[in-house]
Amino acid sequence: MMKVGLVLLFAAYAYGCGTPSHAPLVSRVVNGEDARPYSWPWQISLQYLSGSGYYHTCGGTLLSPNWVMTAGHCIGPRTYRVVLGDYDLTTGEGYEQIRSVENIVVHPQWNENCLACGNDIAMIKLASPAILNDKVQPSCVPQSGEIAPHNDPCYITGWGRLYSGGPAASKLQQALLPVVGHDICSSNDWWGSSVKLTMICGGGDIRSGCHGDSGGPLNCRGADGKWYVHGVTSFVSSLGCNTIKKPTVFTRTSFFTEWIADTMLQY
């Protein structure tokens, strides 16, 4: 726990975390909506090289100037870059920070052939640190073992598809995804045994993450008023992104707090 405190609390207090300069316009909109520009300043776009261009593949969360967290299933044998401070992926707005990648550490127990086995998490070390400003800021990380309560009004953010088979969003989207408690989410008529204690569920009705949101954060506001990344977007139902009783499933960040801290120390 000492290492966890030294690394993550250092990131939180040295740089500040979870307090956007441009406050999110949180609402009860049940579908996704355009986020207020730069109101989720830890949201990044993970992009891969194809031909002569880079293309968005996943989201991620800035935890410190040098480190980004994303999903293990987002990582493959490709050349990646991280774009920070972006809002509309189709337009150069002048605030973007583009960073090449120095190192990628996928959780050692991640198994790409078993998404429901869990451990869908990876850390990306940037080749040069992000410059923190009103458009680029880190999220807070919850304490080890902390569990967001049932119905906690958390928000998913990303540039994923607007609906199953639909177009990808150009502007950053946000959607209210209330937490579904593990007892409910793991019941037989919900996700059953596919959902482990290392995961957290959100939504389960017409609100959902979708393809392209993977790796991005589940943002929950703490009692201190700061935003914490309680989840890493992992998977949705094969029946479609908006399936009743099939909430979006996230890797539960607080289960991996120590691994995150160890990774930031070792690399």
Secondary structure as the mmCIF struct_conf table of DSSP 4:
data_model
#
loop_
_struct_conf.conf_type_id
_struct_conf.id
_struct_conf.beg_label_comp_id
_struct_conf.beg_label_asym_id
_struct_conf.beg_label_seq_id
_struct_conf.end_label_comp_id
_struct_conf.end_label_asym_id
_struct_conf.end_label_seq_id
HELX_RH_AL_P HELX_RH_AL_P1 MET A 2 VAL A 4
HELX_RH_PI_P HELX_RH_PI_P1 GLY A 5 LEU A 9
HELX_RH_AL_P HELX_RH_AL_P2 PHE A 10 TYR A 15
BEND BEND1 GLY A 18 GLY A 18
BEND BEND2 SER A 21 HIS A 22
BEND BEND3 VAL A 30 ASN A 31
STRN STRN1 GLU A 33 ASP A 34
HELX_LH_PP_P HELX_LH_PP_P1 ALA A 35 ARG A 36
TURN_TY1_P TURN_TY1_P1 PRO A 37 TYR A 38
BEND BEND4 SER A 39 TRP A 40
TURN_TY1_P TURN_TY1_P2 PRO A 41 TRP A 42
STRN STRN2 GLN A 43 SER A 50
TURN_TY1_P TURN_TY1_P3 GLY A 51 SER A 52
STRN STRN3 GLY A 53 SER A 64
TURN_TY1_P TURN_TY1_P4 PRO A 65 ASN A 66
STRN STRN4 TRP A 67 THR A 70
HELX_RH_3T_P HELX_RH_3T_P1 GLY A 72 CYS A 74
BEND BEND5 PRO A 77 ARG A 78
STRN STRN5 TYR A 80 LEU A 84
BEND BEND6 GLY A 85 GLY A 85
BEND BEND7 TYR A 87 TYR A 87
STRN STRN6 ASP A 88 ASP A 88
TURN_TY1_P TURN_TY1_P5 LEU A 89 THR A 90
BEND BEND8 THR A 91 THR A 91
BEND BEND9 GLY A 94 GLY A 94
STRN STRN7 GLN A 97 VAL A 106
TURN_TY1_P TURN_TY1_P6 PRO A 108 GLN A 109
TURN_TY1_P TURN_TY1_P7 GLU A 112 ASN A 113
HELX_RH_3T_P HELX_RH_3T_P2 LEU A 115 CYS A 117
STRN STRN8 ALA A 122 LEU A 126
BEND BEND10 ALA A 127 SER A 128
BEND BEND11 ASN A 133 LYS A 135
HELX_LH_PP_P HELX_LH_PP_P2 PRO A 138 SER A 139
STRN STRN9 CYS A 140 CYS A 140
HELX_LH_PP_P HELX_LH_PP_P3 PRO A 142 GLN A 143
TURN_TY1_P TURN_TY1_P8 SER A 144 GLY A 145
HELX_LH_PP_P HELX_LH_PP_P4 ALA A 148 PRO A 149
TURN_TY1_P TURN_TY1_P9 HIS A 150 ASN A 151
STRN STRN10 PRO A 153 GLY A 158
STRN STRN11 ARG A 161 ARG A 161
BEND BEND12 LEU A 162 TYR A 163
TURN_TY1_P TURN_TY1_P10 SER A 164 GLY A 165
BEND BEND13 GLY A 166 GLY A 166
HELX_LH_PP_P HELX_LH_PP_P5 PRO A 167 PRO A 167
STRN STRN12 ALA A 168 ALA A 168
HELX_LH_PP_P HELX_LH_PP_P6 ALA A 169 ALA A 169
BEND BEND14 SER A 170 SER A 170
STRN STRN13 LYS A 171 LYS A 171
STRN STRN14 GLN A 173 VAL A 180
HELX_RH_AL_P HELX_RH_AL_P3 HIS A 182 CYS A 185
TURN_TY1_P TURN_TY1_P11 SER A 186 SER A 186
BEND BEND15 SER A 187 SER A 187
TURN_TY1_P TURN_TY1_P12 ASN A 188 TRP A 191
HELX_RH_3T_P HELX_RH_3T_P3 GLY A 192 SER A 194
BEND BEND16 VAL A 195 VAL A 195
TURN_TY1_P TURN_TY1_P13 LEU A 197 THR A 198
STRN STRN15 MET A 199 GLY A 202
BEND BEND17 ASP A 205 ILE A 206
TURN_TY1_P TURN_TY1_P14 HIS A 211 GLY A 212
TURN_TY1_P TURN_TY1_P15 SER A 214 GLY A 215
STRN STRN16 PRO A 217 ARG A 221
TURN_TY1_P TURN_TY1_P16 ALA A 223 ASP A 224
BEND BEND18 GLY A 225 GLY A 225
STRN STRN17 TRP A 227 PHE A 235
TURN_TY1_P TURN_TY1_P17 SER A 238 LEU A 239
BEND BEND19 CYS A 241 ASN A 242
TURN_TY1_P TURN_TY1_P18 ILE A 244 LYS A 245
STRN STRN18 THR A 248 ARG A 252
HELX_RH_3T_P HELX_RH_3T_P4 THR A 253 PHE A 255
BEND BEND20 PHE A 256 PHE A 256
HELX_RH_AL_P HELX_RH_AL_P4 THR A 257 GLN A 266
#
